[in-house]
Amino acid sequence: MGDQSAYRLTHENLPISAQTQNRKKFKEITFATMLKDSPHIGTGTVTVKHDPRILPFGKILRWAKINELPQLINVLKGEMSIIGPRPQDQRCFDAFREEDKAEILKVRPGLSGIGAIYFRDEENLMHKAQGDMIQFYDTVISPYKGQLDCIGISFFRSGEACRRQTSRVL
């Protein structure tokens, strides 16, 4: 894709972006769906319903849930897994309970996890919230997302333990 067509699609000249996430630092590869400086504009790292920072083509990518597709490259490089807690920027990760952060840091981030699936329409939840949306995200959504991700980690770990015990018996 040439620079001109990329610019027409994203208005940012960046069809794919890479951002450093928490945990073991790595460049998360993703389609550019928001303005380049969006973490420093408006609601920062929290995306709200009808967020003006989302680019026109980014709306389509997000609606189709394919904006994270380039992260398959991160999976192939061993930086991410298919299933696991989604990478969070540091501000959002800091809203998790300490015990959840400790568990999440033990595993590779994933393309999708229980928290991300459960809160796939978090923008709509925040839109319905009364008051400060960022505070609602930090005190309700983010901590619950961390707890769900830990449930997913426990579930997959127990599956690994069962497989190991079964292979010993066989």
Beta strands, then each sheet from edge to edge (+ up, - down):
strand 1: 16-20
strand 2: 27-31
strand 3: 81-83
strand 4: 110-112
sheet 1: 1+ 2-
sheet 2: 3+ 4+
end
